[in-house]
């Protein structure tokens, strides 16, 4: 799969091995070699492909990791910073994942992502955002688990509606039911399963 993606002419300009957007970065397991994984900048693909408006909303990265014997893990990731212009709604995020799964993976590149030759150990959907990170740092909480516990206790803010909205939408890909998970950078760490 990795070679097929890298050899697909229409994707060549959108291939990445480091994953950063909107000032948000996720890490890659240092044990991974560059020929064992590749990411596609899906939103850039649609922006370049669609000179005519409206441009479909899509996630930042679709990352494929070779776990051996034609078994892969897919990371479908949207990165959001803490800037005012980076504000978003659950509907915006859902639309990005919907376009990526239904149009990019199931239609345009079904020969890669829906090919029965490839098995998936896991397919993971993530919204990685720094929205809570500054608040946690101001409170002196540096450890992720402590932060998650704090976040789960916070009520009455705009992120509760976002969490409910994101968790309420389910996606179907190759017989798997998927939902969007939230993370703080540098998580998730792209790795083999």
Long-range contacts (C-beta under 8 A, 24 or more apart in sequence): 1-64, 1-66, 1-70, 1-72, 1-112, 1-115, 1-118, 2-35, 2-36, 2-37, 2-38, 2-64, 2-66, 4-112, 5-38, 5-40, 5-64, 5-112, 6-38, 8-109, 8-112, 11-40, 11-45, 11-109, 13-44, 13-48, 14-40, 14-41, 14-42, 14-44, 14-45, 14-48, 15-39, 15-40, 15-41, 16-40, 16-41, 16-61, 19-60, 19-61, 19-63, 19-77, 19-79, 19-190, 20-79, 21-60, 21-61, 21-79, 22-60, 22-79, 22-80, 22-81, 22-83, 22-86, 23-81, 23-82, 23-83, 23-130, 24-79, 24-80, 24-81, 24-128, 24-129, 24-130, 24-185, 25-79, 25-185, 25-186, 26-77, 26-79, 26-128, 26-183, 26-185, 26-186, 26-187, 26-188, 26-189, 26-190, 27-186, 27-187, 27-189, 27-190, 28-189, 28-190, 28-191, 29-189, 29-190, 29-191, 29-192, 31-191, 31-192, 32-65, 32-190, 32-191, 32-192, 36-65, 36-66, 36-192, 37-63, 37-64, 37-65, 37-66, 37-190, 38-63, 38-64, 39-63, 39-64, 39-75, 39-190, 42-100, 42-104, 43-96, 45-104, 46-99, 46-104, 56-99, 56-103, 57-92, 57-95, 57-96, 57-99, 58-96, 58-99, 58-100, 58-103, 58-104, 59-96, 59-97, 59-99, 59-100, 62-100, 62-104, 62-105, 63-190, 65-190, 65-191, 65-192, 65-193, 66-192, 67-121, 67-192, 67-193, 68-192, 70-117, 70-118, 70-119, 71-118, 71-119, 71-120, 71-121, 72-118, 72-119, 72-120, 72-121, 73-120, 73-121, 73-122, 73-123, 73-124, 73-191, 73-192, 73-193, 74-113, 74-120, 74-122, 74-123, 74-124, 75-124, 75-126, 75-188, 75-190, 76-100, 76-101, 76-123, 76-124, 76-125, 76-126, 77-125, 77-126, 77-127, 77-128, 77-188, 78-126, 78-127, 78-128, 79-128, 79-129, 79-185, 80-127, 80-128, 80-129, 80-130, 80-131, 81-129, 81-130, 82-129, 82-130, 82-131, 82-133, 82-134, 88-162, 89-162, 89-165, 90-161, 90-162, 90-164, 90-165, 90-166, 90-168, 90-169, 91-165, 93-127, 93-162, 93-166, 93-180, 94-165, 94-166, 94-169, 94-180, 97-125, 97-169, 97-171, 97-180, 98-171, 101-171, 101-173, 101-178, 105-173, 106-173, 114-174, 120-174, 120-176, 121-193, 122-193, 123-173, 123-174, 123-176, 123-178, 124-178, 124-181, 124-188, 125-171, 125-178, 125-179, 125-180, 125-181, 126-180, 126-181, 126-182, 126-183, 126-188, 127-166, 127-180, 127-181, 127-182, 127-183, 128-182, 128-183, 128-184, 128-185, 128-187, 128-188, 129-182, 129-183, 129-184, 130-184, 130-185, 131-159, 132-159, 132-184, 133-184, 133-185, 144-184, 144-187, 147-184
